[in-house]
């Protein structure tokens, strides 16, 4: 292969050219095609090609389907549901592990699982694994990449580490799944009504909370992406750390978190703890909105008017505050909490104005009730003013 003619050596000094030439010769000897090398070079991932091969497959979709006893269309569809690129008929992207997974899927179907249920499980699995794998890759690179190394050095070491460490993830994943499966079963309901009807309840009464960092979008244009990612990662850690039964953290997405609980008072307390933890960590101010009512649990997420209402209430909350509907206020009671009226609010998608209430921890005093309307306006201004100035400095904790 004439790598110079293919412009794979452009822009390199003599030492770098010689190292790149040796590396390209090595990759070509391993069987990588010129098109693969050109594509990888254009995307700055030549050093990752050996890792891709370690993690890659040797079987086509048809070969996988034949070994597992499933239709090839089912195998290819499940790959797409996992969020992976569609497999061409002659593309060898499947491995022996994929055959085992396909056989297990067939076993679930033979046991009575409906195909649509299998596909929904596969889709949710793909969503979770996409996020997990991206996090693992980032952590792997941060741990093992050193300054000044050549592409060939990195490629060889990364490939060896991937071959060594990837199998070690299997027990970690299995243990995490079993733990969450046990927790889900423990929260399930299977009483006389469910046994009589042969079905579980479509919805249940739950408290729903959304919390988000005020000004996070604006922060994205004012600070470096690395710092923004650090803020989001720190926020996710704090959201996990303050969560305690019977409150559950459903998900975090960048600047936002979603919680659920059957007990409104406990969820209000968790939201207040998170507001305080975010302030102590000197992150942009947090606001939270909480609603109580019927919600449908499906595929690891929650749906319904209560969920939508909690999101709208969050949008009406001031920075540093926890805002709740009347139903939450009444169900949570006064034990350990203090309440003040936040007035009536018109919320998008809600026909009539709603009276909302601010919650505070009972041990934080009454200073929030002493604030004038001018002080409240100032709080709003501080919450939406330059978020860059709020990162890395202490702020007075809002209490209303």
N, C-alpha and C positions, 0 to 999 in steps of 0.2 A: 504494500500500500504506500502510495506517495502522500505522506501526511502533510508535507510542505505545500504540495499543489492543492491539497484540499483545505489549506489555510488553517490547519490545526496547530501550527506553530507560530502564528502571527502574534506580534506584540510581546514576545518573550526575549529576555536577554540571552546571551550565548549559553550560560550555565543552565538556565531554565529550559531553553530549547533542547539541550542534550538530555536533560532529565525527562522532559515530556516525550521526546522521541523514544527513549528506553521504555517508558511506561506504556506508550501506545503499542510498541512492538510486543510487549508482554501481554497486553490485553488482546491483541490480534491473535497471538499464539494460543490464548485461552479459548478462542472461538468467537469473540465479539466481531460483528461485521462492521464495515466502514460506516454504514448508515447509523448503526447504534453508537459508534464512537463520535460521529459528527453531532448527533442529537444530544448526547451526553455533554459534549464540549460546549455546545451552544447554551445549554442549561446549567453550566458550571457544576456538573455532578460526575465527572470522569472518575474521581476518587471513590465514588459510591457504587460504581458498577460491580465490583466484586462482592459487595454486601448484597446487592440485588440478586446476584446469582446464588449466594448462600441461602437467601430467603425465597428463591424462585421455585418454579415447578418443572416437571419433566413430562407431564401428561396433558393431553387435550381434554376438552369437555366430554367428547364422546367416549374416550378411554375411561375417564372418571365415572361417567354414567354407567358404562358397561360393568365396571367392577363393583359399583354400589347397587346395581339393580334398579336404578331410577331412570326415567326418561331424560334425555339430554337437554330438552327444553327446561325441565325443572332445575337441573344443575346450573344451567346458564342463567336462569331467572334468579336463583338464590344468590349467585355471585353479584348480580346487579343490585339486588335488595340489600346486600352487605355494603353497598356504596363503592364497589370496585369496578374498574373499567370492564365493559362487555368483552367476553372472550370470543375471538374469532374461531371458526371451526378447527383450524390447524394450529392454533396458538397453544404452546405448552406452558400454561400458567398455573396448572393444578399439580398438587403434590400428593404423596401418600396420605398426609394428614387430611387433605380435602376429600379423599376417598373415604377415610374413617368418618369424617363429618357427614358425608352424604349417606353412608350406611346408617349412621345414628338417626339422621332425618327420616330415612325410610322406616326405621324401627318405631319412631314416634307416630308416623302415619299408620303403620300396621297396628299400633296400639289403640288407634281411634282418634288421634288428633286430626282435626279438620285442616285441609290444605291452607285455607285462609289464615288460620291461627298460626300455622308454621311460618307462613310468609310474614305475618306481623311480628312474630318473635325474631325472625331473621333481620327484619328492617331495624328494629330497636337495637338488636345486637350490633348491627353495623354502625349505627350512630354512636353507640358507646365506644366501640373498638376504634373508630376513626379518631375520636378525641384522645383515647388512651394511647394509641400508637404514636400520634403526633407528640404527646407529652414525653413518651419514652425516648423517641428519637432526639428530641431537644435535650433531654437529660443526658443521654448517651454522648451526644456531641460535646456538651458542656463539660462532661467529666473527662473524656479521653482525647479531645483535640488540643494539641499543643502548638505554640507559635513556631514558625520557621520550618515546619516539616514539609517534605515533598509530597506530591500526589501519590507516588508509589508507596512511600512509607505509611501514609494514612490509610491507603486502600488495603494494604496487607494486614495492618493491625486491626482495623475496623472489621474486616472480614473474619479474622480469627476470633475476635471478641464476640461478634454476632453469632458465630457458630457455637461458641462456648456458652454464652449467656442466654440466648433465646430459649433453649429448653428449660432453663431455670425459672422462666416466667410461668410455666404451666401450673405448678402447684400454687403459685400466688393467685393466679386467675381463678382456679378451681375453688380455693379456700374463700376468696372474696365472693364468688357467686353463691356458694353454699351458705355463707353467713347472711347475705342479703335475702336469699331464698327463705331461710329460716325466719328472718325478721318479717318478711312479707306474709308468711303463713301465720306468724304470731299475731299479726294485725288483721287477719282475715275474719270474716263473719260467716258462720255456717250453722244457723240455728234452725228452729222448727219451720219458719216460713220458707227458708231457702231449701230445706229438705223436701217440703211439700211441693214447691213449685219446680224443683229441679234446676234452679237458676239462682244466682246471687243478685243482691239488690243492685238496681241500676245506678243509684246515687246514694250518698250519705251526707249527714249534716257535718260540715267541717268548717274550721276557721282557715282562711286563706290570707297569706301575707306576701306582699311584694316589697322589696327594699332596693333602692338604687342610689348610686353616687351622683350627686347633683353636679352638673357641669362636666361629666366625663367625656361627652362628645366634643365639647369645646377644648378640653384638655388634650385631645388627640391631635389638634393642630398646633399646640403650643409646646409640647414636650417631645422628646425622642420616643420612637416606638418601644425601645427597650424599657424606658421608664414607665410608659403606659402599661406595658405587660406586667411590670413589677407591681404597679398599683392594683391591677385586676387580680393578679395572683395572691397578693396580700389580702385583698378583700375576700376572696374565696376561702382562704385559710381562716380568717376571722369568722366568716359565716358558719364554717364547720365547727369551730371551737366553741361558739356560744350555744350551739344546738344541743338540747337535752330532751329526753323522752318526757311527754309524748309528742313533742314537736319533732318534725322531720324536715330536713333540707331536701327539697325536691330537685333543685338544679341551680347552678349559677351560670350566667351568660354575660361575660365581660363585666359590666358595671352593675348588674342586677342579680338578685337572688329571690327564690320563691320558697316559702315555707308552708307547711300544712300542720294542723293539729286538731284533734277532737275537742280540746280544752282551750277556749279563747283566752283565759287568763294567763296560761302558761306561754302561749304564743306572743301575747302582748309583752310579757316579761323578756322573752328572747329578743324581740325586736328592739326593746329599750336597751338591752345589754349590747346588742350589735351597734346601735347608734353610739353608745359610750365607747365601745372598743374601737370603732372607726375614728372617733375623735381623738382618743388616746394615741392611735397609730399615726396621727397627723395626715390622714387621707382626706380627700374632698368630702364635704359634709354629706351625711346619709339622710334619706327620708324614707318613711315606710307607710304603707296603707294596708288596713286589715278589714276584711268583711267576713260575715258568718252566714252560712246557709247551705243548701244542697249543692254538691259537686260530684261529678262523675269521674271516677278513676279508671284510666285506660292507657295501656302501653307505657306505664311509668309516669304519666302526666295527669293533669286534672283539667276538667272542662266544665263550662256552664256559666250561668249569669253571675254566680258568686265570685268566680275567678275573674271575670271581666270587671265586676264592680271593685274588687280589691285593687286591680290595676288602675282604674280611674281615680280611686281615692288616693293612691300613691301620687298621682300626678297633681293632686290638689294640696298635698302636704308641703309644709315649709321645710327648708333644710334643717336637719337636726331634730326633726319631730316625728312622732308616731301618731297617725291619724286613723280613727276607727269609726265604723258605722254604729248606729244606735244599738243594733243587735249585739255587736261585740261588747259595747259598753254595759249593756244589761246582763249579758251572760258572764262577763268577766268579773263583775262585782268590784268591791273596793279593797279587798284584802291585798295589801302590799302595793296598791296602785292609787294614784290620784288622777282626777279627771277635770277637764275644763271644756266648756263648749267652744267649738271652732266655728260656730255659725252655720248658716245654710249655704249649700253649694249646689250649683248646677253642673252636673257631670255629663259628659258626652255619652249618649246612648241611654241615659236614664231620664224618664219622662218628667218626673217632678223633682224639685230641689230636695236635697237630703240634709238633715242636721247631722254634722259630724263632730267627733269629740277627740281632743288631744289627751294622750295618756302620758303619765310620768310615774317613775318609781316613787313609792311613798317616802323613801329616805332621802329624797333630793330637795325637800323643803318646798316652799310656796313661791320661790322667786319668780317662777314662770307666770304666775297670776298677777305679779306686780308690774309686768312689762306694759308700757304704753303702746298704743297703736303705732307710734313713730318708731319705737324699738322693734316692733314686729316687722315693720317695713324695712328697717335696717338689716334685720336678720335675713329677709328675702334677698336684699341687695348683696349681702356678704356671701350668700349661698350660690348666687349665680354670677358674681363677679369673677375676675380672672382666676380660674382654677389652678393655673400654674403657680400663682403666689401662695395658694393654700397648701401645696405639696411641700413637705419638709419644714413646716413651722407650726407651732401650737396655735390653736384657736380656742376662744372661749366656748365652752360646751353649751349648746342650745338646750333649753329645758322645756320648750313649748313647741 
